[in-house]
């Protein structure tokens, strides 16, 4: 009886703690240099003058939020008060950054460098590469990125781990496929994709060993290219890869052995896994831009198709609620799908040409 009561109390405490968490959505308004702030299902405010938001990205670290604009600005702001705290321009063009414990690292296009900043956006190092730089990631005390023009992946090592300021030196470089364009990291594995090589590269960051995997469809036909890796999807036992140039989502096991192709209604661009890894949302380009499809990751079958009144540029699953948020750019709205019964639950308006959706979770959200 005591054990039963203890379990009940623990369950109640856990649920109570979960229900204290709230979410706030920051939605990139790509044509307006602004962010829409959505809370409790409504657009509450707009953060203006956030620079060129054509490819705006937001990341959160603890109680800090960082934004990178297409024209090379990094902006630090408080996600609770929405107050801007610092900003720094690294170059004329940048689209990738990562946040370490004591630094922010930015991969630049325009001046062909990687910038290391403090968490308060003071410059620490500028590392010249002679290339557009993409796919920047962190592993332990390493910083890894791809050099788009030089067909390389570079590994930098922090010589001052745990100190107030980092100092990175070149540790290892790999010659890889032609024109790397994006990357992702899973555990100790860095995965880089290419525009001009029919495959992708895999680096074991513990062994510092590189190998190339050919991307093939059924019948061993090479796929033309793969899209941005931010929206590859990794479940516990599968890797889902949208096959640009073909109406398929390719499924591999975790050792990159091909399992099967899932036929889709259009040319897939992004795939996004639900928090429980049970479902996969797929977005498209071309004539099927306004649609998304939902795939059951167990059966590997399409279970639902939704079509919206405009181009779908981004999707984001809620970790706290049974919601899938969809940015419908042309319709100036964010649509919300109920993921229990799989129906369009509601629409959020007063959002100007939305694209990226980024969710901040905190008990302190009022």
N, C-alpha and C positions, 0 to 999 in steps of 0.2 A: 504493500500500500504506500509506504514511504517513497519507494522508488517511482511508483506511478505518479505521485504528487510532485516529486522532484522533476520528472520529465515534463509534466504539464506546466509547471512554473517556468522551466527553461524554455519551452516552446513559446509560452506567452511572452517571455522577456525578449526572445529573438524576434518574434513578430512585431512586438511593440517597437523595438529598435529599428526594424526594417521600415515600419510605417512612418517613422520620424524623418526618414530621408525624403527629400523632394528633388525635383529636377527643374532645371532652367535651360531652355533651348536658345542657342545663339545661331541664327541663320544668316548666311552670307547673302547680301543683296548685291549681286555682282555688277549691276549697271549703276549703282548709286553710291559706291564707296561707303557703304554702311552695313550695319548688322541689325537685324530684327531680333528683339528679345521677347521670347514667348514663355509665358508662365501660367500655370493653371488653365491651359487650353486657349489662351488669348494672347494676341500681340499687344504687349504692354508699352514698349518703348522702342526707339531706334537709336543706335550708337552711330553718330554721324562722323564724317571726315576721317575714315579709317584707311584712306589711300586707295589704290587700285585693287578692287576686290574681284577682278576677273578670275583669279585662281586662289582666292583667299582661303587660308587654312588656320584653324584654331586648335591648340592643344592645352591641356590642363595638367598642372603639377601641384598637388597639395591645394593650397588656397590661392595659387597664382594661375593666371590665364595668359597665354601668349598667342599673338596673331602674326602671320607673315602675309604681306601683300605682294602682288605680282610685280610691283615696281621696287621691291627690295627693302621695304621697311619691316622691322620687327617691332611690335607694340606689346608691351606688358600692361595688363589691366587687372583690376580686382573683379572677379566674376560675381561677387555678391553686391558690391556697390556700383559696378560697371564704370568705375573711375579709371581713367588712363593714368598709369604710374610712370612709364618711361617709354621711349622709343629710340630706335637707332637705324640708320639707313646703311645697309651693308654693301649695296650695289644698285645698279639700275634694273636688275631683274633677278629674282630669286623665287623658288617655289618649294623648297624643302628645308626642314629644320628638325632638330631633336633637342630634348631637354635632359641634361644630366643633373646630378645632385648639386654641383657648383658651377654649372656653365650652360650656355645655349650655343649650339653649333648650327651654322647656316650654310647650306650648299648654294652657291651663286652660279647663275648663268652668265651674266653680262661681263663681270670683270674676271671671270675664270679663277675663282678662289673659293676657299672655305673660311668663314669667319668664326672665331671662338670669342664669345662674349661672356661676361659675368651674368648671373641670374637677374641683375639689375640693368643689364644691357650696356655695360661699359666694355669697350674693346680690349681684348687680351692678346689675340693672335690673328694674323691674316696669312693663310697658307696658300700661296700661288700654285696653280696646277697647270695652267695653259689650256684648260678645257672647261666646257660647261660641266657642272657637277650635279649629280642626281643620286637618289636612293640612299640618303644618309641615315645611318643607324648606329646604335650604341650596343656594345657587348662588353660587360665587365669594365675594364679600363681602356678599351679600344673604341675607336671611332672609325666606322667603315663607310665608304662612299664609292660611287662609280664615276669614272671620267668618260663622259659621253663622246668626246672628240678623239680620245686617245686609246679607246678600247681597253681600259684598265679598271681594276678595282683596287683601291688603296686602303690599307689598314694603318691608322695612326695609333700610337700608344701614348697614354698620359704618363709622363714621368713623375708627376706629383699627385698620385692618387690619394684622395682624402684631405688634401691641402686646400687652402682658401682659393687658390687659383690653379687651374690646370696648365700643363705645358705639354703640347703634343709634338711627337717626332714621328717620322716615317718608320714604320715597323716592317711592312711587307707590301709588295704589289704583285698583282696577278694579271697576266695578259688573258683577256677573255674574248667573248664573241664581239661581232661588229655592232658598234653604236649601242652600248647599254643605255637604257632609258629609265629604269625604275627598279626598285628592289624591295624586298621584305625580309624580315628576320623572324625565325621561329627557334627558340632555344639557342643553341650554338650554331645554327645553320643560317647563313646569309644566302638568299636566292635572288639572282639578278636576271632581268630579261633584256632582250635585244630587239632592235628594229630590223637589223639586216642579217641576223643569223637565225635559222629555224630551230630554235631551242632556247634553253635557259641555263645559267650557270649556278652551281651550288658550291659554297665554300664552307668547310668544317672549320669553325673558328677556334676550336681547341687544338686540332691537328694542323691548322693553317694549310689545308689541302683543298685543291680546286678540281672539280670535274664538270663536264658539260652534259646535259640531258637533252636529247632530241625530242621535240614536241611532235607527236604524231597522232593522227586520228585513226579510225578503223581502216584497215587495209593498208596501214603504214604510209598514208599520205601526209606529208608534212603540212602543218598549219602555217599560214602566211606570217602571222605575228601574234604576240600576246599583249594585252592592254596593261594599264597601270596596276602595279602589284598591291597598292593599297586596298584593292578590292579583289584580290585572290582570297580564297577562304579556306581555312584549315580547321577541320574538325579533329576529333581524337584519332581517327584512323583513315581520313581521306583528305585529299587536296582537290579543290574545285577551281578550274581554270577556264575563264571565258575565252572562246576561240574566235578572235577577231577575223573576219573574212569567211566565217562559216557559221551556220545556225546551230551551234552546239555549245554546251558546257562540257568540258572534258573532265573526267574524274580519274585521279591517280591515288594510289595508296601512299603512305608516308615515306616509302622508299622510292617513290616516283616510278612505280610500275603502273602501266596503264590498266584501268579497270573497264571503263566504257565511256561512250558519248551520250549525253542527254540532248535529244533534239529540242530546240526552242523555236519560238515563233519568229524570231528575228536574229539580228547580229548582236550578240551579247557584249556589253562593255564592262559592267561591274557585277560582281556577286558579293552578297553580304549575308553572313550567317547570323541566325538568331542567337541570343545569349545562351540558350540551352543546347545549341548546335543541332536542333531537330529540323530546322527549316532554312532554306536558302532563298533569298530574294535576288532576282536577276533583272538588270536594266538593259536597255537596248539603244542602238543608234539607228539612223536612217528613218524609214517610214514607220518603224515600231518604237520610235522615241517616246511616245505617250504611254507605253505599256510597261508593266512589270509582271513577272511570273514567279510563283512560289513553288519550290521543289522540296519534296520530302527527302531528307538526306539518308533515310533508312532504305526506302524502296527505290530511290533515285528516279522518281516519277514526278511530273508536273501535276500539282494538285489544285492550282488556282491561277487565273489570269485576271489582272485588273487593267483597265484602260482609263486614262485621265484626259482632261481637256487641254492638253499642252505637253511640252517636252518634260520628261522626268530627268532631272540632273543629279539627284542624290537620294539615297534612302538611309535611314538610321533607325535601328531597333532600340526601344527603351529597355533599360535594365530593371526598372522599378515597376513598370506597368505593362499590361498586355497590348502594347501599341507598336506599330511600325509607321514611322513618319516618312512622308514622301514629298520632296520639293517639286512642285509643278511650275516650271519657270514661266511659261507663257500665260498661265492663268493667274499669276500673282497669288498663289496660295500654297499652303502646306496641307496635304491630305493625311488623314489618320486612319489606318486600317486596324480593326480589332483582330488580334491574332489568336483569339480563342475560337471565335465562330467564323472568322475570315470574311468580314464584310467591311465596306467603307463606312466607318463610324461617324466621321465628321470632317469638316474642313476649317482651316484657320486662315483668315483673310488679313488684309492690311500688311502683306509682305510683298516687297517690290522685287520682282524677278529673282526668286530664291534659287540658290544652288546648294552649297554645302551646309549640312545640319550638324551641329556639335552640341553635345549634352553635358552640362555640369551638374553633378550630384552632390548634395550637401544637406546636413541636418540644420544648417544655419540659414537656409533660404527662407525668407519670410513670405 
